[in-house]
Amino acid sequence: MPTRFEFSGLGIGELLKRGRLQVPPNQRSYAWEERHVRNLLEDLNEAISNEAEDYFLGTVVLVSDGADDPSIADGQQRTATTTILLARIRDRLSSIGRSQSARSIDADFIRSIDRDTEAMRPRLTLNLEDNEFFKGRVLLSPEDPEFANRDDVTATRASNTRLIAASSLIDAFIDQLLATFPQQSHAAHLLKWVDFIERRTSVVVVTVPDEVGAFRIFETLNDRGLKASQADILKNYFYARSASRLQESIVLWNGIAAAIETALEDADEWLVTFIRHLWVTTHGPTKERELAAAIKSEIGSETRTLQFISDANVAVHDYLALWSSRHPKWAAYPTTVRQNVDTLAVHLQIEQIRPLAFAVARHFSIEEAEKAFRLFVSWSVRFLIFGGRGGLLDTQYSNRAQDVGTGKITKARELRATMANYVPSDAQFEEAFSSARVSRAHLARYYLRALEKTLKDDPHPEYVANEDVADISLEHVLPLNPSADWKVDSDTARTGQRLLGNMVLLRTNQNRDIGNRIFEEKKDIFKQSGYFITQQIGEYGGWGLDEIRIRQIGLAKIAVKTWPLTFGD
């Protein structure tokens, strides 16, 4: 058993040749679509045709305790597809009379004899859903007695279908490949592919002692798509600790995964984030790279494992409710809560506050949740404008999530008191707002609409209905690309253009009409706008950096009223 991480570089064929590998029984099934298989084939063909020194296929992470066959924590899709490719090359060599070469490929890379049972065993074992189909259909050789009846082994799962689709695609690719060479050179060309796969289709093999080590490798590598493997690591750890209640764990975990997959894109990434945020609500700040080790240190028994997964199975619905005001969770809540959920998710699009919002959604009374979510909108806007507190904010939001999750804080006023030293005060917020530059249009549009509602004495100005961007346009009074008629130097233009004081709301048809006109030609259109905050611009005699700053100072005073820190409680 390795006591530390071990790294080695070798051809993927050499990896298959070294011994048997296994995909953990409950890890994800074969997932590659035809486009993934085709990309691999085309990349290999280009590398071989150009006589490249090697082709790097990526990282394969193995978990080995020194006793059983190593398990693949990451890399099963590439390893399985390469095995299928070698099997189809083997079959083609057999069909053109190169049986000895075909048997050599089979023995070296695909299957070997188990000395105890004398049965043929694949060098790569897939998970419970795929392995029998993989072994009994995809890997069969024309020399096997069962080959004639291989169609009797039917696909029962989507992953089985993907396996046979990959096999058929590879067969067709080999047909096209060999069609460009004379028949007498087919064997030589196929063997050239085998040699390239064995020695020069390179992978970096990382061997770790346990699942926690694998999780840390994924976090460190930060490769695209590795969150899926992190989710598998967590799942398999929980399954391993479930003992006699494994089936119950599987049902609960699948319920969590299905709920997230139905609601969100990049479901595997969100699955890991959900588990981390759930952990934060009881344990405080926890970085992703620390999560697996933290869980392992506390959850080791069957009872604790089932307790945690059961809690997660219930909590996931509160978590997903943070993305949509139409979630059934909010049916019993006042309209203002649903409005503020939308503001956080749609208009502000922030993530840092999510662990705290999650804890409040789970544990606060409806009355206190209403106050807390209104606070969250005000805090979020203040931090967006004030800026510069990223790490501190993560820590404090996580600490407060733990306070709420463990029952230490049960009221919005307690939350406000514990955050008072971190949230920008009215004076700090007003000062920051008076010079705020806003580069994201969706935020500028939201700020202006909320300020407009304050000017009209709306009791809840921080909420604005989901807007049709095609209908409501953000106009820069001093254009982003001013014509020479504006008579403004480039430094002044760059300074003023992104200040919020330079921005107004217009109906899209009005914005299209005014284009890059000079201010004197825009004034009348501003005066006719249905937005009071836009009408005010028409009262200015001219428009330059001084006017922009004066207007923004005025907006800053309104902003303090729009996103307050107290609500009469």
KEZAMI-957860 format. One record per atom (N, C-alpha, C): x, y, z. Coordinates in pm, whole numbers, plus 50000, padded with zeros to 5 digits. Each point is the difference from the previous one (the first is absolute). Layout:
XYZ ...
REM end
This chain:
500854987950000 499155012150000 500885012550000 499765009249904 500825012249999 499685008550121 501045005350064 499805008650116 499925014649958 500245002949872 499925013549949 499604999149854 499865011449936 499635000049860 501194995149917 499714991349904 501034995249908 499625003949858 500945005449926 499765004649864 500864992049904 499424996249888 500784993349895 499415003649865 500875001549902 499565002749864 500224987849914 498974995649930 500124988349915 498895000149896 500124991249900 498954998649901 498784993450062 498815003549951 498814994350060 499934984949976 500594995649888 500094985549977 500874993350104 501095006650038 500864994550105 499274999350133 499135009750026 499214999750122 499084987850001 499334997549889 499134988249991 500804987150011 501205000349951 500854988049997 500544996550138 500115010050089 500624997850131 499184990850089 498714999949985 499164991850088 498555004049987 499194994750088 498575002749993 499665013250068 498995006849944 499475012350055 498514998450019 499445006850096 498564999050021 499385013750024 498825001749944 499175011550032 499184996250122 500005008150108 499214996450118 498574996849963 499414990050064 498674995149960 498945010749988 500055010250087 498945010050000 500425013249937 501155000149930 500415012149931 499165001849874 500115011749938 499195003249883 500214989849889 498994998549917 500054990849888 500735006349882 500154992249893 500675005249881 499185011649944 500665011449980 499265012449969 500365006349867 501054995249933 500425006949878 498974998649888 499685011349941 499145000149882 500884998049876 499344998749885 500754997349877 500995011149968 499665012450033 500925011049968 501314998750078 499934995050122 501214998350080 500894989149939 499364989149959 500744988949939 500625004649869 499215007149920 500505004849870 501195009550018 499925008750099 501115009250025 501284992550035 499894989750081 501184992050035 500584993349877 499154994049918 500494993049880 500695009849904 499395011449982 500585009849908 501325005550052 500075002250130 501265004850059 501104989649985 499684987550027 501004989449986 500444998549855 499045000649908 500344998549858 500935011249954 499725012350047 500855011349963 501414998150055 500094995650127 501314998150062 500784989049931 499344989049966 500684988749935 500395003749857 499115006749929 500285003849862 501185009749992 500105008750099 501095009950002 501254994850069 499954987150039 501134993650068 500445008150122 499015003950078 500285007650122 500734991250100 500805006550082 500734992650103 499044993750100 498965007450034 499004994550092 498725008349992 498974994850063 498735006950012 499584999050146 499805011450067 499705000050142 498494998550020 499624989550069 498584996950019 499455005250132 500885004850088 499515005650126 500504992450121 499295001950110 500384994250129 499054988650036 500574989250050 499214988950054 500334999050148 498985000850084 500204999350145 499544986450049 500914992850065 499714986750053 500045000350152 499094992650062 500024998050145 500454985750025 501074998750077 500554986650025 500334998550147 499454989450062 500344997150139 501064989050008 500494995849885 501054989849996 499494985950007 498704998150024 499444986550012 499204996149877 498985007949968 499144997049886 500525006949874 499374996749887 500355006849876 499755014950017 500865008749943 499775014450011 498655003949941 499355009750062 498745005049946 500255013449933 499245002649895 500165012349923 499105010850059 500635010150061 499235011250052 499685010149890 500925001349904 499755008749885 500744994549880 499314999549886 500614995149877 499324987949940 498874995950059 499374987849949 499465001649858 499535012149963 499445001849866 501094997949895 501165006350022 501124998649906 500544985749998 500094994050119 500554986450009 499064989949935 498705001450025 499034990849941 499965001549848 500035012449951 499935002249855 501264994749931 501145001850064 501244994549944 499954984849994 499434993950103 499854985350001 499104995449887 498915007249975 499104996449889 500735001549867 500785010649986 500775002149876 500964988449976 500714995750104 500924988749985 499244987249967 498814998250056 499214988049971 499564999749853 499645011449945 499575000249861 501194998449905 501165005250038 501204997549919 500344985250004 499884994150118 500204985450013 499084992349906 498735003749998 499044993049914 500355001549853 500445012049960 500335002249860 501234991949959 500974999350089 501184991649970 499614985449987 499104995450084 499534986149992 499304997449868 499235009949952 499234998149878 500874999749875 501225005550007 500895000049882 501114989550015 499774990350091 500934988750010 501185002050092 500005010650082 501115002250092 499574996050142 499654987050014 499454995150126 500995001050115 501284997149972 500995000550108 500145014350053 500045009649911 500065014050043 498765003850080 498844995349953 498755003050070 500014994350141 500484987650014 500054993850133 500975007250093 501105004749941 500985007350080 499405012950054 499265007349917 499355012350044 498984997050108 499244989349981 498994996250098 500634997150136 501094992349998 500654996050125 500735011650067 500605008749920 500785011050056 499145011250058 498905003549931 499285012150036 498544998150041 499374989149958 498554999250013 499564989950105 500514987749992 499564989650092 501174991050036 499894993850115 501034990450040 499334988550074 500714988850012 499454988150064 500165001250152 498904997850070 500064999150145 500514986150036 501144999350067 500624987050025 499164991150091 499265006250091 499204991950093 498794993949931 499305007949920 498774995249937 500184995749855 501145003649943 500294997749858 499015007249909 499305009750055 499055007949920 500735012149941 499465005049890 500545011949937 499465012250073 500905008350051 499595011850075 500485012749930 499155010049987 500455012649940 501075006750087 500925006849935 500995007750075 499375012750059 498875004149943 499265011450052 498604995450038 499645001750126 498674996550047 499205012950019 498845000849936 499165011950014 499054998650120 499115009350016 499144999950119 498904989549987 499144999350102 498974989650003 499045000849882 499705012249955 499035001649892 500574996149863 501315001049984 500604998349867 500854987549982 500474994250110 501064990249983 499584987549925 498834994550030 499584987749931 499825002549851 499435011549966 499835003349859 501365002449933 500875006950068 501355002649949 500734987049975 499944991050094 500724987249991 499324990549901 498684999350004 499284989949922 499605004349861 500215012749966 499625004749866 501125007949934 500535010050069 500935009349936 501394993949984 500454992550099 501374994949996 500154986349935 498904993749965 500094986649941 500845000049873 500794989449985 500834998149880 499304990549903 500245001549869 499434990649903 500394985450028 501094998050077 500444986450031 499284994250121 499215008250071 499284995150118 498794991849958 499724988950069 498814992149968 498705008050010 499975009750089 498775007850020 499805010849895 500995002049913 499955011349908 498784999449907 499654988149957 498884998649906 498685004550062 499904999050133 498765003550069 500125013350076 500965008349961 500255012350076 498805009450000 499174999649894 498845008949995 498944996450105 500144988150059 499064996250106 500245008250127 501215005650011 500305008650115 499485014049964 498855003550052 499345012349958 500325011650094 499945012049944 500225012150079 498765002750084 500195001350131 498875002850090 500065013950058 501105007149978 500165013450056 500565009349894 499845012850021 500515009949905 501514998849984 500694997050109 501464998749992 500414987949917 499204989150005 500264988449914 499905004149853 498985007949971 499805004749863 501175008649955 500515008350091 501165008449965 501234991449973 500154989150074 501144991049978 499954993849861 498834995149961 499894993549869 500095010449889 499535012250025 500125010849901 501475003449980 500775000550107 501445002749989 500684989049920 499634987550026 500594988749928 499695000649851 498745003249967 499615000749858 500695011649930 500135011350069 500675011649943 501474996849971 500644993150091 501414996349981 500144990449882 499084990549989 500024990849885 499915007749869 499075009449994 499835007849876 501225008649973 500605005350104 501215008249984 501144991549943 500144987850049 501064991149949 499764997049852 498734998249962 499684997949858 500505011749915 499675012150042 500415011949926 501525001549997 500624996950110 501445001450012 500734990749903 499594987350000 500694990149918 499685001649852 498875006649969 499635001849860 501025008249923 500835007750071 501005008549933 501334992949979 500094987450043 501254992549987 499764987249921 501024995249930 499854987249930 499794988750102 499274989849956 499594989450092 501204993250066 501104998449927 501154992950055 500675007650115 499685012950015 500625007750108 499055002450117 498804994149995 499035002350108 500534995550135 500574988150005 500494994850128 501105008950056 500935004349914 501105008550047 499475013050057 498985005649933 499485012750049 499254998250132 499254989350014 499304997450126 500994997950114 501074992749972 501014997650103 500745013050037 500105009149904 500585013050029 499145007550103 498704998849985 499095006150097 500164993750137 500124986750003 500164993150129 501285004650068 501085001049924 501285004350057 499895014350054 499315008949927 499855013850044 499165000750128 498944992050006 499144999850119 500784994650121 500814990049975 500734993850111 501025009450060 500815006449917 501175007250052 499925015149991 499235005149904 500105014449974 498705007650019 498914993050032 498785006850042 500125001650151 500595011250040 500505001450136 498935004450099 500114994750120 499205004650113 500935002050119 499615009150087 500675001150130 499144992450100 500574989550055 499284991650096 500355004850141 498995004050074 500185004250139 499374989350088 500794993750084 499504989850092 499955005750140 498834998950062 499795005650134 499534988950093 500185001750133 499674989150092 498534998350030 499195010749981 498594999050036 499205010549925 498684999750023 499105009149928 500275014650034 500385002850124 500295013850038 501175005349920 501024991649981 501135004049917 499575003049859 499094991949946 499505002449865 499275013349993 499185002850100 499265012750003 500965011850000 501074999050076 500985010950006 500705001949866 500284988949933 500615001049867 499095007649906 498704996850001 499065006749910 499975015050028 499975003650128 499945014250034 501265007249954 501144993250012 501285006149963 500125001449848 499644989449929 500115000349854 499025010149939 498795000450058 498985009549953 499744998549850 500044987749951 499734997549858 498525001749972 499695002949876 498615001249958 499294986650020 498855000650069 499204988050013 500354991350120 501035003550078 500404991250109 499045000650118 499085009950003 499035000150107 499164987249999 499784994649881 499244987749992 500694989050078 501344999149988 500744989950072 499995002750149 500035012750039 499925003350142 498664995250057 498945001849924 498694995250045 500034984950019 500634993049908 500104985450012 500804995850123 501075007450028 500824996850118 499165001150127 499255010950013 499155001750117 498944988950007 499384997549887 498964989749997 500554986550042 501144996149944 500564986950031 500474999050145 500455011350055 500384999950142 498764997250086 498905006949969 498784997950077 499504985549982 500074994949878 499554986349977 500854990050078 501305002650002 500904990850071 499714999850150 499505011150054 499715000750144 498584996150033 499214996649900 498594997050025 499774985650045 500994991349974 499954986150047 498674993349962 499264995350101 498784992349973 498875008649943 500165013250003 498945009049952 500385006449867 500804992949923 500485005349872 498855003749908 499034991149984 498905002849907 499235012650040 499865002150129 499335012250046 500815012349963 501334999150015 500875011049963 499915003049851 499984989649919 499935001849855 498725007449962 498874996150058 498735006649969 500045014750040 500525002750119 500055013850048 500935008549914 501194994749970 500975007649919 499455002649860 499394989849941 499445001749866 498905010650001 499265000950110 498975010450011 500615013950001 501125001550071 500705012950004 500495003649860 500694990549937 500585002449868 498935003249897 498894992650005 498915002249903 499385013850018 499835004450124 499425013250025 500885011149942 501314998950021 500915010249949 500084999449848 500054988049946 500104998549854 498775005749930 498834998550062 498775005249940 499975015250001 500605006150103 499875014550019 501135008149940 501234994549995 501165008149967 500864993549892 500645008449920 501024995249909 501274997250079 500934992449942 501244996550069 499674993850135 499124989949997 499474994350123 501084994350091 501024993749943 501044994150085 500765010750077 500255011349935 500685010850071 499135005250114 498735001749975 499115005150104 499794989750110 500094987249968 499844989750102 501105001250105 501245001849955 501125001950093 499805013050079 499615010749932 499805012850068 498884999150102 498934993049967 498894998250094 500484992950127 500754989049983 500504992750118 500885009150084 500845007949934 500875009150076 499195010550074 499015005849933 499195010250066 499184994150114 499524987849984 499304993350110 500944998150118 501244996249972 501004998150104 500305013350070 500085010749922 500285013350055 498935004050101 498754996349976 498925004150091 500114993950138 500834989850016 500204994250133 501455000750047 500945002649907 501424999650036 500765012849967 499345009749939 500665012549969 500854999449875 500875009949980 500785001049876 500744987249966 499794995049880 500654987649953 500295001749852 501274999749964 500375000849859 499754986549934 499855000549869 499694987749928 501084989450018 501265004350000 501094990250015 500024993750139 499325006450097 499974994850136 498814990950026 499045000049907 498704993750027 500124985050026 500674992849911 500074985450015 500664996050131 501095006650034 500704996750124 499135003250121 499265011349994 499135003750111 498894989750019 499404995749890 498944989950007 500554986950054 501164996049952 500604987450043 500325000250150 500405011750050 500375000850142 498804998850093 498805003049949 498824999950086 498994989249968 499954995949873 498974990449959 500684986849967 499994990950094 500664987249978 499104988150024 498915002250071 499114988950035 498814999449906 499354988550001 498814998149919 498915009950041 499815001750130 498945008850050 500245014549960 501235004950018 500315013849965 499875002249850 500394990249923 499925001149854 498555001549956 499144991250048 498595000649960 499345012650051 500405004550119 499445012450054 500345011849909 501275000749955 500425011149916 499314999649864 499974988349936 499384999149867 498505002650008 499374995250106 498555002550017 499735014950014 500835006750078 499855014450018 500205007249867 501024995749925 500275006149869 498844998049904 499384988350007 498884996849911 498825009350023 499805004150123 498935009550033 500445014349967 501255003250037 500505013749988 500155004649856 500214990749907 500275004049862 498855008249941 498794997750046 498855007549946 500025014450048 500415002250126 500185013850046 501115006949924 501044992649968 501145005749927 499585004349860 499304991449930 499605003049863 498955011149995 499275002150110 499025010850004 500655013749987 501305000950029 500695012949992 500155004849856 499774991349903 500125003849859 498705005049940 498884997550065 498725003349935 498935003550102 499365011349980 498905004050088 498764991449978 499994992349891 498854991449971 500134986250062 501104997650070 500194987050065 498904997950105 499474987850013 498934997450098 500375003950143 501265000550031 500465004150133 499375013350042 499875009349904 499595013650035 498495002149999 499224989649978 498555001649990 499405006050126 500564996650115 499435004950127 500605013250045 500955005349924 500715012250039 499365012449939 500215011750062 499465012449941 500625002849864 499295008049922 500485003649866 501385006550006 500275007750105 501295006950008 501174990350005 499824988550062 501094990150004 500274995049859 498944996649929 500184995149863 500655010949913 499635012350021 500595011049923 501505001350028 500374998950126 501415001450034 500824987949956 499404988349998 500684988349943 500325002649853 499035005349928 500235003449859 501095010649983 499975010050087 501015010649991 501404994450016 500184991350099 501324994050024 500434991049885 499064992049950 500364990049899 500065005649859 499075008949967 499875004649861 500735013149976 499755010050085 500565013349977 501455001150047 500274995550122 501345001750056 500924988449965 499434988249986 500754988149955 501254997650087 499805000350130 501114998150091 499994985950059 501174995450042 500134986650055 500534999850143 500785010150038 500674999550130 499034998650116 498835006149990 499064999750111 499194987150005 500164991349901 499124988449990 500034990850123 501164996850062 499934991550120 499155006150111 500095013250019 499215006550102 498525000149963 499695003349874 498604999749955 499424986050014 500814989949972 499604986050014 499654996950145 500855004250093 499744997450142 498735007050046 499805012349956 498795007450038 498754993349942 500084995749875 498854993249937 499624987450076 500984993350057 499744987650072 499515002250143 500535010350068 499845000550145 499235012050054 499885010949926 499295011750052 498504998349986 499255006350089 498565000849984 499695008249875 498794998949951 499615007449881 500155015150023 499575004750118 500075014350031 501455004750001 500904992450060 501405004150008 500714998349865 499594990049924 500584998149866 499675011949910 498785005550014 499615011749919 500955011750026 500315002550127 500915010950033 501424996949953 500424987550018 501374996249966 500265001249850 499064995549918 500235000649855 500025014549950 499255008850066 500085014049962 501375005750038 500514995850117 501355003850039 501024995249898 499824987549954 500974994149906 500125008249872 498865005349953 500045008449879 500795012750028 499725006450112 500725012450034 501494997450019 500334989650074 501424996650019 500684997649866 499344992449915 500634996249873 500295012149913 499035009149992 500235012249921 501115008350062 500005001150130 501055008050066 501394994149976 500104986950006 501314993849974 500405001249852 499024998949910 500325001549859 500535014049970 499405010050061 500435013949978 501295003050074 500094995750125 501165003350083 501234992049958 499784986849974 501074991449948 501114997150100 500944991149955 501254998050070 499994991450124 498924992250023 499954992350124 499724985249973 500514994849888 499654986549958 500274989250102 501274998450044 500344989550095 499325001950134 499995012450049 499335003050126 498524996649991 499395003449887 498574997749984 499684985150000 500784992149928 499804985450001 500034994650142 501005004450076 500174995050136 498825004150088 499625012649994 498935004850087 498644993949963 499714999049873 498754993649960 499974985450045 501144993149990 500064986050044 499854999050151 500625009250074 499845000050146 498555002250039 499365009449932 498595002750032 499124988249960 500344993349889 499244988149960 500084989350108 501184998450059 500164990550110 499195004250121 500015013150031 499225005050113 498524996949982 499505002049879 498594997349973 499744984949998 500894992549935 499814985649988 500054992650132 500715005550097 500124993550131 499085006350105 499165009449957 499025005850091 500505011250087 501235004449979 500545011050080 499335013249966 499645001849872 499285011949954 498664995549943 498925006450047 498664996249953 499195011849948 500585012050005 499265011949959 500855008849909 499315007449913 500695008749905 500785010950070 499475005550109 500715010750070 501324995050060 500044987150038 501254994250050 501014998649888 499524996249884 500884999349883 500595013749970 499135010150000 500435013549969 501055004850100 499804996750127 500945004550103 501374993449982 500024987249966 501294993049985 500745004349874 499285005749903 500645004349875 500255015049997 499665007050106 500075014650000 501415005349973 501004992850045 501385004649982 500554997149860 499244992649920 500504995749868 499225006349884 498705002350021 499185005949894 500275015049993 500215005549880 500225014549988 498875008050065 500395009750083 499015008650066 499335009049897 498985007450043 499345009449910 500995010049942 500875005450085 500975010049953 500994993849902 500494988150031 500944993249909 499334996649867 498764995350008 499284996149879 499725012249913 499565010950063 499715012149921 501255005349932 501105000150072 501255004849941 500444991249883 499924986950019 500404990849894 499075001149880 498705001550026 499025000849891 500215012649917 500445010850065 500135012949931 501074999849892 500864989850001 501034999049896 500054986149935 498934992450016 500004986249952 499944999349848 500894991749945 499974996849858 499364986249985 499094998649907 499264987549984 500194995249857 500694988949984 500284994949866 499034989249956 499264994150094 499054989449964 498615006049982 499494998749880 498745006649965 498844995450087 499964986950035 498854995250078 499985006350138 501175003150056 500045006550130 499605014749989 500525006949899 499635014149982 498495001449980 499444990949920 498575000549973 499204997950129 500444990550082 499334997550128 500125012150093 501215005450016 500195011450090 499085011549962 499955003349871 499205011549956 498504997650021 499564987949976 498574997250019 499625000450147 500914995050087 499725000550144 500005014550051 500955008149954 500035014150037 498755007249953 499544996549881 498765005849946 498834997350094 499944988050055 498894996550088 500065007950131 501225002750048 500135008250120 499495014149974 500355005549885 499535013449964 498475000549993 499374988849974 498544999349990 499364994850129 500824999550109 499524996250134 499454985950007 500584991049924 499614986050008 500494994250133 499164992650073 500434994750131 501094989349990 500144993949883 501034989749982 500815002949874 500765010850002 500705004149877 501124990449959 500484992150095 501134991149967 499594988649907 498684997849987 499534989649908 499515006249871 500474994749887 499445003849869 499614987249928 498905000549931 499524988249929 501014995849894 500024987249972 500884995149893 499695007649872 501025006049945 499785009149888 500294993349866 499335004849900 500274995649864 501115008849943 501204994549993 501145007749954 499795005049858 499204992749925 499735004349862 499155012649998 499325003050112 499095011450005 500605011950075 500814997150103 500595010550082 501495000649974 500465011549956 501385001549958 500775009050095 501294997250013 500895008550078 500715009549904 499805013150023 500605010049912 501095007650073 501165001449937 501065008450053 499825014049939 499745009850087 499745013549950 501215004949921 501174999750062 501265001949926 500324986549940 499884998549867 500084986749939 501344993150025 499984986749989 501254992350014 500935002949883 499425003649886 500805003849884 499525013649949 500345010750072 499465013349963 500545004849866 499155006549925 500415005849872 500805012850028 500625005349896 500795012350014 499135011750045 498684999449971 499115010950037 499895001850151 500364989650075 499925001250146 501105009250054 501055001749924 501105008950041 500504996650141 500274987350022 500504995450130 501304992549978 501005002550084 501274993049983 499874985750051 500904991449954 499914985650029 500114997050148 500855007550075 500154997550144 498705002950074 499365011149966 498735003350063 498944989649968 499984995849874 499034989849958 500194987150079 501264995550010 500264987450072 499635001250147 500225011750059 499705002050141 498494999650026 499235006349912 498585001750028 499084989449946 500394992849896 499074991249930 499394989250090 500804993550086 499524988850080 499495004150138 500035013050031 499405004550125 498484998449992 499394995550109 498564997749997 499245012949973 500585011350040 499365012949974 499865003149853 500724992849915 499925002149855 498984990949933 499294992050080 499134989849942 498545003150029 499144996949902 498565001650016 499304987949939 498724998750034 499164989549942 499115005949892 499864992849890 499095004049893 499334987649943 498865002049944 499414989349921 500894997849878 500104987849955 500964996649896 499795008349874 498755002749963 499765007849877 500535014250014 499955005750122 500545013450020 501534999949989 500624989850059 501464998949995 500494998749857 499264992549922 500404998149860 499935013149922 499045008550040 499825012649929 501105010150028 500564999950123 500925010850035 501454996849969 500354987049996 501354996249961 501085008150069 500915005849918 501135007750053 499785015149990 498755004150000 499725014349988 500645007850115 500235012849974 500545008650105 498915002350105 500415004950117 499085001150114 498805008949967 500225011349933 498925009249970 498894993149920 500344990149920 499014993049919 499344988550076 500614995950113 499444989050079 499035005050107 500165012750042 499275005150116 498504997949991 499435003149887 498544999049987 499524985650014 500804990849947 499624985850013 500054995850146 501035004550074 500094996850143 498785005550074 499595012449968 498865006250068 498724992149978 499904993349886 498774992749966 500004985650054 501084996050065 500104986350049 498984997150110 499574987850009 499114995950109 500734998350132 501315000449997 500794998750123 500335013850054 499605002650126 500275013050061 501505002650010 500764989350029 501445001450016 500675003949868 499364996949890 500515003949867 499525014249965 498745003150035 499475013449972 500885011050058 500594997350119 500805010150069 501205004549916 500534991149915 501175003749919 499645011249903 498755000349958 499585010349906 500035014150057 500155001350133 500045013250063 501405006050000 501014992149964 501385005149999 500235008549874 500795010550016 500305008649886 501044994249908 500894991750052 501034993549920 500394987050069 500934992949936 500374987050059 501494997349982 500674999450115 501424996850002 500344993350131 501264999150033 500444992750117 499455006250129 499935013250007 499465006650121 498544996250022 499215000449893 498584996650012 499814985350039 500844991449944 499914985750033 500254997950149 501035006650052 500354998350141 498925005950091 499475011649962 498945006150081 498784990850006 499634994649885 498844991049998 500274987650085 501224994649993 500284987650073 500015002550151 500455011450043 499945003350142 498555000150048 499125005249916 498584999950033 499454985750006 500394991849905 499564986150000 500494992550125 501215003450046 500564993350117 499155002450124 499455011950013 499135002950115 498734991749994 499494998149879 498804991849983 500334985350026 501214995849965 500414986050015 499944995650146 500375008750093 499974996550143 498574996650043 499025007049943 498604997150031 499504987549927 500564997549883 499554988649919 500444986850058 501244999750052 500544987550057 500415002550145 499005001350089 500285003550140 500474988050081 500455002850121 500444989550092 499004997350111 498985008250011 498974997950101 498635000449934 499084992350058 498654999249942 498945001550110 500295008550097 499025002650104 499794988450095 501034991350017 499824988750091 500845001850126 
REM end
